[in-house]
């Protein structure tokens, strides 16, 4: 699934699934990549992981790391 956020940012979601932690709370696990175009030939790409609380709809944890710097 590919979503476009304006001309300079592209977000690609690779995985979404429901998970339950040890306390019984449900979370959406969302994984993907975001690419930001800095200029005509330069892009930055990040891999991200979100854990979204299924009851409240709030992001409870987020992780990200830079993949490339073109």
PQR file with spaces between the fields and no chain letter, atoms N, CA, C, O and H, PARSE charges and radii, in Angstrom:
ATOM       1  N    UNK     1       0.846   -1.171    0.000 -0.4000 1.5000
ATOM       2  CA   UNK     1       0.000    0.000    0.000 -0.0000 2.0000
ATOM       3  C    UNK     1       0.895    1.239    0.000  0.5500 1.7000
ATOM       4  O    UNK     1       1.787    1.356    0.840 -0.5500 1.4000
ATOM       5  N    UNK     2       0.672    2.127   -0.899 -0.4000 1.5000
ATOM       6  CA   UNK     2       1.502    3.322   -1.032 -0.0000 2.0000
ATOM       7  C    UNK     2       0.624    4.548   -0.874  0.5500 1.7000
ATOM       8  O    UNK     2      -0.399    4.673   -1.547 -0.5500 1.4000
ATOM       9  H    UNK     2      -0.053    2.031   -1.582  0.4000 1.0000
ATOM      10  N    UNK     3       1.011    5.446    0.003 -0.4000 1.5000
ATOM      11  CA   UNK     3       0.305    6.704    0.202 -0.0000 2.0000
ATOM      12  C    UNK     3       1.248    7.836   -0.134  0.5500 1.7000
ATOM      13  O    UNK     3       2.444    7.749    0.142 -0.5500 1.4000
ATOM      14  H    UNK     3       1.842    5.345    0.550  0.4000 1.0000
ATOM      15  N    UNK     4       0.731    8.891   -0.722 -0.4000 1.5000
ATOM      16  CA   UNK     4       1.544   10.043   -1.055 -0.0000 2.0000
ATOM      17  C    UNK     4       1.129   11.218   -0.175  0.5500 1.7000
ATOM      18  O    UNK     4      -0.058   11.524   -0.059 -0.5500 1.4000
ATOM      19  H    UNK     4      -0.241    8.961   -0.946  0.4000 1.0000
ATOM      20  N    UNK     5       2.102   11.869    0.439 -0.4000 1.5000
ATOM      21  CA   UNK     5       1.863   13.023    1.303 -0.0000 2.0000
ATOM      22  C    UNK     5       2.537   14.229    0.675  0.5500 1.7000
ATOM      23  O    UNK     5       3.628   14.620    1.092 -0.5500 1.4000
ATOM      24  H    UNK     5       3.066   11.620    0.345  0.4000 1.0000
ATOM      25  N    UNK     6       1.906   14.812   -0.309 -0.4000 1.5000
ATOM      26  CA   UNK     6       2.476   15.963   -0.984 -0.0000 2.0000
ATOM      27  C    UNK     6       3.478   15.552   -2.036  0.5500 1.7000
ATOM      28  O    UNK     6       3.594   14.371   -2.365 -0.5500 1.4000
ATOM      29  H    UNK     6       1.020   14.494   -0.647  0.4000 1.0000
ATOM      30  N    UNK     7       4.200   16.515   -2.563 -0.4000 1.5000
ATOM      31  CA   UNK     7       5.166   16.250   -3.633 -0.0000 2.0000
ATOM      32  C    UNK     7       6.461   15.643   -3.121  0.5500 1.7000
ATOM      33  O    UNK     7       7.127   14.912   -3.854 -0.5500 1.4000
ATOM      34  H    UNK     7       4.106   17.474   -2.297  0.4000 1.0000
ATOM      35  N    UNK     8       6.829   15.927   -1.892 -0.4000 1.5000
ATOM      36  CA   UNK     8       8.165   15.589   -1.423 -0.0000 2.0000
ATOM      37  C    UNK     8       8.227   14.381   -0.493  0.5500 1.7000
ATOM      38  O    UNK     8       9.320   13.874   -0.240 -0.5500 1.4000
ATOM      39  H    UNK     8       6.289   16.521   -1.296  0.4000 1.0000
ATOM      40  N    UNK     9       7.101   13.902    0.022 -0.4000 1.5000
ATOM      41  CA   UNK     9       7.108   12.792    0.978 -0.0000 2.0000
ATOM      42  C    UNK     9       6.260   11.649    0.445  0.5500 1.7000
ATOM      43  O    UNK     9       5.118   11.843    0.028 -0.5500 1.4000
ATOM      44  H    UNK     9       6.213   14.313   -0.184  0.4000 1.0000
ATOM      45  N    UNK    10       6.840   10.447    0.465 -0.4000 1.5000
ATOM      46  CA   UNK    10       6.097    9.245    0.105 -0.0000 2.0000
ATOM      47  C    UNK    10       6.210    8.246    1.241  0.5500 1.7000
ATOM      48  O    UNK    10       7.302    7.994    1.750 -0.5500 1.4000
ATOM      49  H    UNK    10       7.768   10.289    0.803  0.4000 1.0000
ATOM      50  N    UNK    11       5.072    7.673    1.640 -0.4000 1.5000
ATOM      51  CA   UNK    11       5.026    6.719    2.741 -0.0000 2.0000
ATOM      52  C    UNK    11       4.514    5.396    2.203  0.5500 1.7000
ATOM      53  O    UNK    11       3.506    5.347    1.498 -0.5500 1.4000
ATOM      54  H    UNK    11       4.184    7.877    1.227  0.4000 1.0000
ATOM      55  N    UNK    12       5.214    4.329    2.541 -0.4000 1.5000
ATOM      56  CA   UNK    12       4.837    2.993    2.120 -0.0000 2.0000
ATOM      57  C    UNK    12       4.658    2.135    3.373  0.5500 1.7000
ATOM      58  O    UNK    12       5.607    1.951    4.135 -0.5500 1.4000
ATOM      59  H    UNK    12       6.033    4.368    3.114  0.4000 1.0000
ATOM      60  N    UNK    13       3.447    1.606    3.592 -0.4000 1.5000
ATOM      61  CA   UNK    13       3.177    0.735    4.731 -0.0000 2.0000
ATOM      62  C    UNK    13       3.372   -0.707    4.290  0.5500 1.7000
ATOM      63  O    UNK    13       2.716   -1.166    3.355 -0.5500 1.4000
ATOM      64  H    UNK    13       2.677    1.755    2.973  0.4000 1.0000
ATOM      65  N    UNK    14       4.271   -1.421    4.956 -0.4000 1.5000
ATOM      66  CA   UNK    14       4.560   -2.794    4.564 -0.0000 2.0000
ATOM      67  C    UNK    14       3.844   -3.822    5.427  0.5500 1.7000
ATOM      68  O    UNK    14       3.632   -4.954    4.994 -0.5500 1.4000
ATOM      69  H    UNK    14       4.804   -1.048    5.715  0.4000 1.0000
ATOM      70  N    UNK    15       3.467   -3.438    6.655 -0.4000 1.5000
ATOM      71  CA   UNK    15       2.854   -4.421    7.549 -0.0000 2.0000
ATOM      72  C    UNK    15       1.975   -3.715    8.574  0.5500 1.7000
ATOM      73  O    UNK    15       2.398   -2.738    9.192 -0.5500 1.4000
ATOM      74  H    UNK    15       3.640   -2.518    7.007  0.4000 1.0000
ATOM      75  N    UNK    16       0.775   -4.202    8.751 -0.4000 1.5000
ATOM      76  CA   UNK    16      -0.102   -3.746    9.830 -0.0000 2.0000
ATOM      77  C    UNK    16      -0.793   -4.973   10.405  0.5500 1.7000
ATOM      78  O    UNK    16      -1.366   -5.776    9.669 -0.5500 1.4000
ATOM      79  H    UNK    16       0.432   -4.996    8.249  0.4000 1.0000
ATOM      80  N    UNK    17      -0.735   -5.110   11.711 -0.4000 1.5000
ATOM      81  CA   UNK    17      -1.409   -6.239   12.352 -0.0000 2.0000
ATOM      82  C    UNK    17      -1.743   -5.888   13.796  0.5500 1.7000
ATOM      83  O    UNK    17      -1.126   -5.010   14.399 -0.5500 1.4000
ATOM      84  H    UNK    17      -0.269   -4.458   12.308  0.4000 1.0000
ATOM      85  N    UNK    18      -2.734   -6.594   14.335 -0.4000 1.5000
ATOM      86  CA   UNK    18      -3.168   -6.391   15.719 -0.0000 2.0000
ATOM      87  C    UNK    18      -2.361   -7.312   16.621  0.5500 1.7000
ATOM      88  O    UNK    18      -2.214   -8.499   16.327 -0.5500 1.4000
ATOM      89  H    UNK    18      -3.236   -7.307   13.845  0.4000 1.0000
ATOM      90  N    UNK    19      -1.837   -6.772   17.720 -0.4000 1.5000
ATOM      91  CA   UNK    19      -1.088   -7.550   18.696 -0.0000 2.0000
ATOM      92  C    UNK    19      -1.640   -7.292   20.086  0.5500 1.7000
ATOM      93  O    UNK    19      -2.224   -6.241   20.353 -0.5500 1.4000
ATOM      94  H    UNK    19      -1.957   -5.809   17.959  0.4000 1.0000
ATOM      95  N    UNK    20      -1.450   -8.262   20.966 -0.4000 1.5000
ATOM      96  CA   UNK    20      -1.882   -8.145   22.355 -0.0000 2.0000
ATOM      97  C    UNK    20      -0.657   -8.304   23.244  0.5500 1.7000
ATOM      98  O    UNK    20       0.131   -9.231   23.058 -0.5500 1.4000
ATOM      99  H    UNK    20      -0.976   -9.116   20.750  0.4000 1.0000
ATOM     100  N    UNK    21      -0.491   -7.393   24.220 -0.4000 1.5000
ATOM     101  CA   UNK    21       0.663   -7.510   25.109 -0.0000 2.0000
ATOM     102  C    UNK    21       0.335   -8.423   26.289  0.5500 1.7000
ATOM     103  O    UNK    21      -0.753   -8.996   26.342 -0.5500 1.4000
ATOM     104  H    UNK    21      -1.131   -6.640   24.371  0.4000 1.0000
ATOM     105  N    UNK    22       1.259   -8.564   27.231 -0.4000 1.5000
ATOM     106  CA   UNK    22       1.104   -9.475   28.361 -0.0000 2.0000
ATOM     107  C    UNK    22      -0.038   -9.075   29.291  0.5500 1.7000
ATOM     108  O    UNK    22      -0.601   -9.927   29.980 -0.5500 1.4000
ATOM     109  H    UNK    22       2.143   -8.098   27.189  0.4000 1.0000
ATOM     110  N    UNK    23      -0.387   -7.787   29.318 -0.4000 1.5000
ATOM     111  CA   UNK    23      -1.475   -7.298   30.182 -0.0000 2.0000
ATOM     112  C    UNK    23      -2.840   -7.411   29.515  0.5500 1.7000
ATOM     113  O    UNK    23      -3.854   -7.119   30.148 -0.5500 1.4000
ATOM     114  H    UNK    23       0.070   -7.095   28.758  0.4000 1.0000
ATOM     115  N    UNK    24      -2.888   -7.825   28.261 -0.4000 1.5000
ATOM     116  CA   UNK    24      -4.150   -7.965   27.552 -0.0000 2.0000
ATOM     117  C    UNK    24      -4.575   -6.751   26.748  0.5500 1.7000
ATOM     118  O    UNK    24      -5.661   -6.754   26.168 -0.5500 1.4000
ATOM     119  H    UNK    24      -2.064   -8.062   27.747  0.4000 1.0000
ATOM     120  N    UNK    25      -3.746   -5.707   26.696 -0.4000 1.5000
ATOM     121  CA   UNK    25      -4.079   -4.520   25.910 -0.0000 2.0000
ATOM     122  C    UNK    25      -3.771   -4.787   24.444  0.5500 1.7000
ATOM     123  O    UNK    25      -2.786   -5.453   24.125 -0.5500 1.4000
ATOM     124  H    UNK    25      -2.864   -5.705   27.167  0.4000 1.0000
ATOM     125  N    UNK    26      -4.605   -4.275   23.559 -0.4000 1.5000
ATOM     126  CA   UNK    26      -4.435   -4.484   22.125 -0.0000 2.0000
ATOM     127  C    UNK    26      -3.777   -3.271   21.480  0.5500 1.7000
ATOM     128  O    UNK    26      -4.091   -2.122   21.792 -0.5500 1.4000
ATOM     129  H    UNK    26      -5.405   -3.734   23.818  0.4000 1.0000
ATOM     130  N    UNK    27      -2.854   -3.565   20.572 -0.4000 1.5000
ATOM     131  CA   UNK    27      -2.122   -2.541   19.855 -0.0000 2.0000
ATOM     132  C    UNK    27      -2.097   -2.876   18.375  0.5500 1.7000
ATOM     133  O    UNK    27      -2.039   -4.043   17.989 -0.5500 1.4000
ATOM     134  H    UNK    27      -2.599   -4.498   20.318  0.4000 1.0000
ATOM     135  N    UNK    28      -2.141   -1.831   17.547 -0.4000 1.5000
ATOM     136  CA   UNK    28      -1.873   -1.991   16.124 -0.0000 2.0000
ATOM     137  C    UNK    28      -0.384   -1.829   15.929  0.5500 1.7000
ATOM     138  O    UNK    28       0.207   -0.849   16.382 -0.5500 1.4000
ATOM     139  H    UNK    28      -2.188   -0.882   17.861  0.4000 1.0000
ATOM     140  N    UNK    29       0.223   -2.786   15.258 -0.4000 1.5000
ATOM     141  CA   UNK    29       1.634   -2.749   14.899 -0.0000 2.0000
ATOM     142  C    UNK    29       1.689   -2.287   13.450  0.5500 1.7000
ATOM     143  O    UNK    29       1.166   -2.970   12.569 -0.5500 1.4000
ATOM     144  H    UNK    29      -0.257   -3.582   14.890  0.4000 1.0000
ATOM     145  N    UNK    30       2.319   -1.125   13.180 -0.4000 1.5000
ATOM     146  CA   UNK    30       2.384   -0.543   11.840 -0.0000 2.0000
ATOM     147  C    UNK    30       3.846   -0.368   11.469  0.5500 1.7000
ATOM     148  O    UNK    30       4.610    0.253   12.207 -0.5500 1.4000
ATOM     149  H    UNK    30       2.743   -0.570   13.896  0.4000 1.0000
ATOM     150  N    UNK    31       4.236   -0.919   10.314 -0.4000 1.5000
ATOM     151  CA   UNK    31       5.620   -0.861    9.864 -0.0000 2.0000
ATOM     152  C    UNK    31       5.658   -0.344    8.432  0.5500 1.7000
ATOM     153  O    UNK    31       4.768   -0.641    7.636 -0.5500 1.4000
ATOM     154  H    UNK    31       3.615   -1.423    9.714  0.4000 1.0000
ATOM     155  N    UNK    32       6.695    0.435    8.104 -0.4000 1.5000
ATOM     156  CA   UNK    32       6.804    0.942    6.742 -0.0000 2.0000
ATOM     157  C    UNK    32       8.045    1.780    6.535  0.5500 1.7000
ATOM     158  O    UNK    32       8.961    1.786    7.358 -0.5500 1.4000
ATOM     159  H    UNK    32       7.419    0.676    8.750  0.4000 1.0000
ATOM     160  N    UNK    33       8.057    2.499    5.400 -0.4000 1.5000
ATOM     161  CA   UNK    33       9.168    3.376    5.043 -0.0000 2.0000
ATOM     162  C    UNK    33       8.636    4.721    4.577  0.5500 1.7000
ATOM     163  O    UNK    33       7.594    4.808    3.927 -0.5500 1.4000
ATOM     164  H    UNK    33       7.314    2.494    4.732  0.4000 1.0000
ATOM     165  N    UNK    34       9.368    5.757    4.922 -0.4000 1.5000
ATOM     166  CA   UNK    34       9.046    7.114    4.480 -0.0000 2.0000
ATOM     167  C    UNK    34      10.242    7.667    3.718  0.5500 1.7000
ATOM     168  O    UNK    34      11.378    7.576    4.182 -0.5500 1.4000
ATOM     169  H    UNK    34      10.214    5.686    5.451  0.4000 1.0000
ATOM     170  N    UNK    35       9.984    8.233    2.559 -0.4000 1.5000
ATOM     171  CA   UNK    35      11.034    8.822    1.730 -0.0000 2.0000
ATOM     172  C    UNK    35      10.734   10.301    1.536  0.5500 1.7000
ATOM     173  O    UNK    35       9.632   10.674    1.132 -0.5500 1.4000
ATOM     174  H    UNK    35       9.061    8.307    2.182  0.4000 1.0000
ATOM     175  N    UNK    36      11.722   11.135    1.826 -0.4000 1.5000
ATOM     176  CA   UNK    36      11.589   12.589    1.683 -0.0000 2.0000
ATOM     177  C    UNK    36      12.538   13.033    0.582  0.5500 1.7000
ATOM     178  O    UNK    36      13.740   12.774    0.640 -0.5500 1.4000
ATOM     179  H    UNK    36      12.616   10.832    2.154  0.4000 1.0000
ATOM     180  N    UNK    37      11.991   13.696   -0.411 -0.4000 1.5000
ATOM     181  CA   UNK    37      12.817   14.231   -1.498 -0.0000 2.0000
ATOM     182  C    UNK    37      13.313   15.607   -1.080  0.5500 1.7000
ATOM     183  O    UNK    37      12.523   16.523   -0.850 -0.5500 1.4000
ATOM     184  H    UNK    37      11.015   13.905   -0.458  0.4000 1.0000
ATOM     185  N    UNK    38      14.637   15.740   -0.985 -0.4000 1.5000
ATOM     186  CA   UNK    38      15.243   16.997   -0.573 -0.0000 2.0000
ATOM     187  C    UNK    38      15.475   17.926   -1.754  0.5500 1.7000
ATOM     188  O    UNK    38      15.309   19.140   -1.633 -0.5500 1.4000
ATOM     189  H    UNK    38      15.278   14.996   -1.172  0.4000 1.0000
ATOM     190  N    UNK    39      15.851   17.374   -2.873 -0.4000 1.5000
ATOM     191  CA   UNK    39      16.037   18.132   -4.111 -0.0000 2.0000
ATOM     192  C    UNK    39      15.821   17.160   -5.259  0.5500 1.7000
ATOM     193  O    UNK    39      15.320   16.055   -5.049 -0.5500 1.4000
ATOM     194  H    UNK    39      15.986   16.388   -2.971  0.4000 1.0000
ATOM     195  N    UNK    40      16.185   17.550   -6.445 -0.4000 1.5000
ATOM     196  CA   UNK    40      15.942   16.706   -7.610 -0.0000 2.0000
ATOM     197  C    UNK    40      16.634   15.354   -7.514  0.5500 1.7000
ATOM     198  O    UNK    40      16.066   14.343   -7.926 -0.5500 1.4000
ATOM     199  H    UNK    40      16.592   18.447   -6.616  0.4000 1.0000
ATOM     200  N    UNK    41      17.848   15.316   -6.979 -0.4000 1.5000
ATOM     201  CA   UNK    41      18.609   14.071   -6.926 -0.0000 2.0000
ATOM     202  C    UNK    41      18.873   13.556   -5.515  0.5500 1.7000
ATOM     203  O    UNK    41      19.525   12.523   -5.363 -0.5500 1.4000
ATOM     204  H    UNK    41      18.310   16.137   -6.644  0.4000 1.0000
ATOM     205  N    UNK    42      18.395   14.233   -4.490 -0.4000 1.5000
ATOM     206  CA   UNK    42      18.665   13.814   -3.105 -0.0000 2.0000
ATOM     207  C    UNK    42      17.394   13.342   -2.428  0.5500 1.7000
ATOM     208  O    UNK    42      16.360   14.007   -2.484 -0.5500 1.4000
ATOM     209  H    UNK    42      17.866   15.072   -4.614  0.4000 1.0000
ATOM     210  N    UNK    43      17.484   12.181   -1.785 -0.4000 1.5000
ATOM     211  CA   UNK    43      16.374   11.625   -1.017 -0.0000 2.0000
ATOM     212  C    UNK    43      16.905   11.089    0.303  0.5500 1.7000
ATOM     213  O    UNK    43      18.065   10.690    0.405 -0.5500 1.4000
ATOM     214  H    UNK    43      18.325   11.641   -1.740  0.4000 1.0000
ATOM     215  N    UNK    44      16.046   11.085    1.305 -0.4000 1.5000
ATOM     216  CA   UNK    44      16.343   10.448    2.588 -0.0000 2.0000
ATOM     217  C    UNK    44      15.219    9.461    2.864  0.5500 1.7000
ATOM     218  O    UNK    44      14.045    9.773    2.669 -0.5500 1.4000
ATOM     219  H    UNK    44      15.104   11.409    1.222  0.4000 1.0000
ATOM     220  N    UNK    45      15.585    8.272    3.319 -0.4000 1.5000
ATOM     221  CA   UNK    45      14.605    7.224    3.575 -0.0000 2.0000
ATOM     222  C    UNK    45      14.738    6.742    5.011  0.5500 1.7000
ATOM     223  O    UNK    45      15.846    6.517    5.497 -0.5500 1.4000
ATOM     224  H    UNK    45      16.539    8.018    3.478  0.4000 1.0000
ATOM     225  N    UNK    46      13.594    6.582    5.694 -0.4000 1.5000
ATOM     226  CA   UNK    46      13.537    6.077    7.047 -0.0000 2.0000
ATOM     227  C    UNK    46      12.635    4.860    7.109  0.5500 1.7000
ATOM     228  O    UNK    46      11.595    4.807    6.453 -0.5500 1.4000
ATOM     229  H    UNK    46      12.694    6.765    5.298  0.4000 1.0000
ATOM     230  N    UNK    47      13.043    3.882    7.906 -0.4000 1.5000
ATOM     231  CA   UNK    47      12.197    2.740    8.230 -0.0000 2.0000
ATOM     232  C    UNK    47      11.550    3.066    9.575  0.5500 1.7000
ATOM     233  O    UNK    47      12.250    3.490   10.495 -0.5500 1.4000
ATOM     234  H    UNK    47      13.888    3.924    8.440  0.4000 1.0000
ATOM     235  N    UNK    48      10.239    2.881    9.718 -0.4000 1.5000
ATOM     236  CA   UNK    48       9.577    3.217   10.971 -0.0000 2.0000
ATOM     237  C    UNK    48       8.687    2.077   11.447  0.5500 1.7000
ATOM     238  O    UNK    48       8.222    1.248   10.664 -0.5500 1.4000
ATOM     239  H    UNK    48       9.671    2.536    8.971  0.4000 1.0000
ATOM     240  N    UNK    49       8.466    2.066   12.761 -0.4000 1.5000
ATOM     241  CA   UNK    49       7.554    1.128   13.412 -0.0000 2.0000
ATOM     242  C    UNK    49       6.747    1.928   14.429  0.5500 1.7000
ATOM     243  O    UNK    49       7.316    2.630   15.266 -0.5500 1.4000
ATOM     244  H    UNK    49       8.843    2.740   13.396  0.4000 1.0000
ATOM     245  N    UNK    50       5.429    1.823   14.358 -0.4000 1.5000
ATOM     246  CA   UNK    50       4.530    2.456   15.320 -0.0000 2.0000
ATOM     247  C    UNK    50       3.753    1.385   16.062  0.5500 1.7000
ATOM     248  O    UNK    50       3.384    0.365   15.481 -0.5500 1.4000
ATOM     249  H    UNK    50       4.967    1.253   13.678  0.4000 1.0000
ATOM     250  N    UNK    51       3.503    1.615   17.347 -0.4000 1.5000
ATOM     251  CA   UNK    51       2.551    0.826   18.111 -0.0000 2.0000
ATOM     252  C    UNK    51       1.433    1.784   18.507  0.5500 1.7000
ATOM     253  O    UNK    51       1.653    2.730   19.263 -0.5500 1.4000
ATOM     254  H    UNK    51       3.803    2.444   17.819  0.4000 1.0000
ATOM     255  N    UNK    52       0.244    1.534   17.995 -0.4000 1.5000
ATOM     256  CA   UNK    52      -0.901    2.418   18.235 -0.0000 2.0000
ATOM     257  C    UNK    52      -1.873    1.691   19.152  0.5500 1.7000
ATOM     258  O    UNK    52      -2.268    0.561   18.866 -0.5500 1.4000
ATOM     259  H    UNK    52       0.065    0.766   17.381  0.4000 1.0000
ATOM     260  N    UNK    53      -2.267    2.335   20.260 -0.4000 1.5000
ATOM     261  CA   UNK    53      -3.237    1.763   21.185 -0.0000 2.0000
ATOM     262  C    UNK    53      -4.574    1.611   20.468  0.5500 1.7000
ATOM     263  O    UNK    53      -5.117    2.593   19.963 -0.5500 1.4000
ATOM     264  H    UNK    53      -1.946    3.254   20.492  0.4000 1.0000
ATOM     265  N    UNK    54      -5.108    0.399   20.418 -0.4000 1.5000
ATOM     266  CA   UNK    54      -6.334    0.130   19.660 -0.0000 2.0000
ATOM     267  C    UNK    54      -7.557    0.773   20.306  0.5500 1.7000
ATOM     268  O    UNK    54      -8.504    1.118   19.600 -0.5500 1.4000
ATOM     269  H    UNK    54      -4.667   -0.399   20.828  0.4000 1.0000
ATOM     270  N    UNK    55      -7.563    0.944   21.623 -0.4000 1.5000
ATOM     271  CA   UNK    55      -8.722    1.535   22.312 -0.0000 2.0000
ATOM     272  C    UNK    55      -8.726    3.062   22.242  0.5500 1.7000
ATOM     273  O    UNK    55      -9.768    3.675   22.012 -0.5500 1.4000
ATOM     274  H    UNK    55      -6.793    0.664   22.197  0.4000 1.0000
ATOM     275  N    UNK    56      -7.558    3.672   22.441 -0.4000 1.5000
ATOM     276  CA   UNK    56      -7.475    5.135   22.502 -0.0000 2.0000
ATOM     277  C    UNK    56      -7.097    5.777   21.176  0.5500 1.7000
ATOM     278  O    UNK    56      -7.380    6.957   20.964 -0.5500 1.4000
ATOM     279  H    UNK    56      -6.711    3.174   22.628  0.4000 1.0000
ATOM     280  N    UNK    57      -6.465    5.028   20.281 -0.4000 1.5000
ATOM     281  CA   UNK    57      -6.036    5.579   19.004 -0.0000 2.0000
ATOM     282  C    UNK    57      -4.793    6.449   19.100  0.5500 1.7000
ATOM     283  O    UNK    57      -4.516    7.233   18.193 -0.5500 1.4000
ATOM     284  H    UNK    57      -6.235    4.070   20.454  0.4000 1.0000
ATOM     285  N    UNK    58      -4.048    6.321   20.178 -0.4000 1.5000
ATOM     286  CA   UNK    58      -2.832    7.115   20.379 -0.0000 2.0000
ATOM     287  C    UNK    58      -1.595    6.264   20.093  0.5500 1.7000
ATOM     288  O    UNK    58      -1.593    5.052   20.308 -0.5500 1.4000
ATOM     289  H    UNK    58      -4.273    5.684   20.915  0.4000 1.0000
ATOM     290  N    UNK    59      -0.554    6.916   19.609 -0.4000 1.5000
ATOM     291  CA   UNK    59       0.715    6.230   19.398 -0.0000 2.0000
ATOM     292  C    UNK    59       1.373    6.049   20.755  0.5500 1.7000
ATOM     293  O    UNK    59       1.635    7.023   21.461 -0.5500 1.4000
ATOM     294  H    UNK    59      -0.555    7.901   19.434  0.4000 1.0000
ATOM     295  N    UNK    60       1.643    4.794   21.119 -0.4000 1.5000
ATOM     296  CA   UNK    60       2.257    4.549   22.416 -0.0000 2.0000
ATOM     297  C    UNK    60       3.774    4.390   22.306  0.5500 1.7000
ATOM     298  O    UNK    60       4.493    4.669   23.265 -0.5500 1.4000
ATOM     299  H    UNK    60       1.431    4.003   20.545  0.4000 1.0000
ATOM     300  N    UNK    61       4.267    3.945   21.147 -0.4000 1.5000
ATOM     301  CA   UNK    61       5.703    3.821   20.950 -0.0000 2.0000
ATOM     302  C    UNK    61       6.010    3.973   19.465  0.5500 1.7000
ATOM     303  O    UNK    61       5.238    3.539   18.610 -0.5500 1.4000
ATOM     304  H    UNK    61       3.682    3.718   20.368  0.4000 1.0000
ATOM     305  N    UNK    62       7.148    4.595   19.173 -0.4000 1.5000
ATOM     306  CA   UNK    62       7.573    4.786   17.796 -0.0000 2.0000
ATOM     307  C    UNK    62       9.075    4.565   17.715  0.5500 1.7000
ATOM     308  O    UNK    62       9.837    5.038   18.558 -0.5500 1.4000
ATOM     309  H    UNK    62       7.775    4.947   19.867  0.4000 1.0000
ATOM     310  N    UNK    63       9.484    3.837   16.684 -0.4000 1.5000
ATOM     311  CA   UNK    63      10.909    3.632   16.431 -0.0000 2.0000
ATOM     312  C    UNK    63      11.178    3.968   14.973  0.5500 1.7000
ATOM     313  O    UNK    63      10.325    3.751   14.113 -0.5500 1.4000
ATOM     314  H    UNK    63       8.866    3.453   15.999  0.4000 1.0000
ATOM     315  N    UNK    64      12.354    4.492   14.698 -0.4000 1.5000
ATOM     316  CA   UNK    64      12.722    4.797   13.320 -0.0000 2.0000
ATOM     317  C    UNK    64      14.213    4.811   13.151  0.5500 1.7000
ATOM     318  O    UNK    64      14.951    5.118   14.088 -0.5500 1.4000
ATOM     319  H    UNK    64      13.047    4.668   15.396  0.4000 1.0000
ATOM     320  N    UNK    65      14.667    4.477   11.949 -0.4000 1.5000
ATOM     321  CA   UNK    65      16.100    4.562   11.649 -0.0000 2.0000
ATOM     322  C    UNK    65      16.267    4.965   10.197  0.5500 1.7000
ATOM     323  O    UNK    65      15.469    4.595    9.336 -0.5500 1.4000
ATOM     324  H    UNK    65      14.067    4.228   11.188  0.4000 1.0000
ATOM     325  N    UNK    66      17.311    5.723    9.944 -0.4000 1.5000
ATOM     326  CA   UNK    66      17.591    6.182    8.588 -0.0000 2.0000
ATOM     327  C    UNK    66      18.173    5.028    7.792  0.5500 1.7000
ATOM     328  O    UNK    66      19.080    4.342    8.263 -0.5500 1.4000
ATOM     329  H    UNK    66      17.959    6.023   10.644  0.4000 1.0000
ATOM     330  N    UNK    67      17.654    4.807    6.579 -0.4000 1.5000
ATOM     331  CA   UNK    67      18.133    3.737    5.719 -0.0000 2.0000
ATOM     332  C    UNK    67      19.189    4.250    4.757  0.5500 1.7000
ATOM     333  O    UNK    67      20.271    3.671    4.653 -0.5500 1.4000
ATOM     334  H    UNK    67      16.917    5.364    6.196  0.4000 1.0000
ATOM     335  N    UNK    68      18.884    5.330    4.054 -0.4000 1.5000
ATOM     336  CA   UNK    68      19.831    5.818    3.049 -0.0000 2.0000
ATOM     337  C    UNK    68      19.834    7.329    3.014  0.5500 1.7000
ATOM     338  O    UNK    68      18.909    7.990    3.484 -0.5500 1.4000
ATOM     339  H    UNK    68      18.005    5.800    4.139  0.4000 1.0000
ATOM     340  N    UNK    69      20.884    7.844    2.452 -0.4000 1.5000
ATOM     341  CA   UNK    69      21.021    9.288    2.304 -0.0000 2.0000
ATOM     342  C    UNK    69      21.589    9.532    0.905  0.5500 1.7000
ATOM     343  O    UNK    69      22.803    9.642    0.738 -0.5500 1.4000
ATOM     344  H    UNK    69      21.636    7.307    2.070  0.4000 1.0000
ATOM     345  N    UNK    70      20.715    9.614   -0.097 -0.4000 1.5000
ATOM     346  CA   UNK    70      21.146    9.793   -1.492 -0.0000 2.0000
ATOM     347  C    UNK    70      21.221   11.245   -1.848  0.5500 1.7000
ATOM     348  O    UNK    70      21.566   11.586   -2.979 -0.5500 1.4000
ATOM     349  H    UNK    70      19.728    9.525    0.038  0.4000 1.0000
